[in-house]
C-alpha cells in the first residue's frame, strides 16, 4: 500500500470516528437533558 492512500484512509477513518462520536454524545446529551427536565417538572408538580 502506498503512503498517500494509507494517509487518506487514515484521515477518512478519523473523520468517521469523530462524526460517530459527536452524534453519539449529542444523542446522550439530549436524552439526559430531556430526562432531567422531566424529573424537575415532576418534582415541581409534586411540591
Secondary structure, 3 states (H helix, E strand, C coil): CCHHHHHHHHHHHHHHHHHHHHHHHHHHHHHHHHHHHHHHHHHHHHC
